[in-house]
Amino acid sequence: MRIKKWARIVGVVFQNSTDQFIKLEAQDEIALSQQNSLQPYYWTERRITAAINQLNLAEVLNHVSYQLSGGQQKKLQVLSMLIMSQPILLFDEPLAGLDAVSLKNVMQLIKKTVTDLKISSLLISHQRVGVTEFVDYELKLADKSLTIEGEVKEHNGQA
């Protein structure tokens, strides 16, 4: 599959936020994602502004993305990829550097977006506190074995 076609299907939130950024300022990063969004009717100006406020990014929109704190970079990175809204989103440690409030806000935004847009997502995290209540399934990879941790939540009428 050609990379351009792949990029329209699969979005990846890299572990290192700065590897993701293309534009210099945070507002330009969001604008670029908005221009390339696969769900422009969902990601209206109003919804984007609400997400920016939810993630407490309004005050840093005119700052250089690379000079934001690690937590601010993560929030900008996640928001940018959610706006892109590829059918499959892979999140590699999207919660690194976030305080408890920011973690909850990011997880709420991810959960709402993937639910509303029926996006398939895989979130890789070493952190469980504040995360497990937002996921449908929790898988554990250890000793070359993948197992389901705890009970599987009911999902669309199926276990």
Secondary structure in CASP SS format (residue, H / E / C, confidence):
PFRMAT SS
TARGET T0000
AUTHOR 0000-0000-0000
METHOD secondary structure of the structure
MODEL  1
M C 1.00
R C 1.00
I H 1.00
K H 1.00
K H 1.00
W H 1.00
A H 1.00
R H 1.00
I H 1.00
V E 1.00
G E 1.00
V E 1.00
V E 1.00
F C 1.00
Q C 1.00
N C 1.00
S H 1.00
T H 1.00
D H 1.00
Q C 1.00
F C 1.00
I C 1.00
K C 1.00
L C 1.00
E E 1.00
A H 1.00
Q H 1.00
D H 1.00
E H 1.00
I H 1.00
A H 1.00
L H 1.00
S H 1.00
Q H 1.00
Q H 1.00
N C 1.00
S C 1.00
L C 1.00
Q C 1.00
P C 1.00
Y C 1.00
Y C 1.00
W C 1.00
T C 1.00
E H 1.00
R H 1.00
R H 1.00
I H 1.00
T H 1.00
A H 1.00
A H 1.00
I H 1.00
N H 1.00
Q H 1.00
L C 1.00
N C 1.00
L C 1.00
A H 1.00
E H 1.00
V H 1.00
L C 1.00
N C 1.00
H C 1.00
V E 1.00
S H 1.00
Y H 1.00
Q H 1.00
L C 1.00
S C 1.00
G H 1.00
G H 1.00
Q H 1.00
Q H 1.00
K H 1.00
K H 1.00
L H 1.00
Q H 1.00
V H 1.00
L H 1.00
S H 1.00
M H 1.00
L H 1.00
I H 1.00
M H 1.00
S C 1.00
Q C 1.00
P C 1.00
I E 1.00
L E 1.00
L E 1.00
F E 1.00
D E 1.00
E C 1.00
P C 1.00
L C 1.00
A C 1.00
G C 1.00
L C 1.00
D C 1.00
A H 1.00
V H 1.00
S H 1.00
L H 1.00
K H 1.00
N H 1.00
V H 1.00
M H 1.00
Q H 1.00
L H 1.00
I H 1.00
K H 1.00
K H 1.00
T H 1.00
V H 1.00
T H 1.00
D H 1.00
L C 1.00
K C 1.00
I C 1.00
S E 1.00
S E 1.00
L E 1.00
L E 1.00
I E 1.00
S C 1.00
H C 1.00
Q C 1.00
R C 1.00
V C 1.00
G C 1.00
V C 1.00
T H 1.00
E H 1.00
F H 1.00
V C 1.00
D C 1.00
Y C 1.00
E C 1.00
L E 1.00
K E 1.00
L E 1.00
A E 1.00
D C 1.00
K C 1.00
S E 1.00
L E 1.00
T E 1.00
I E 1.00
E C 1.00
G C 1.00
E C 1.00
V C 1.00
K C 1.00
E C 1.00
H E 1.00
N C 1.00
G C 1.00
Q E 1.00
A C 1.00
END
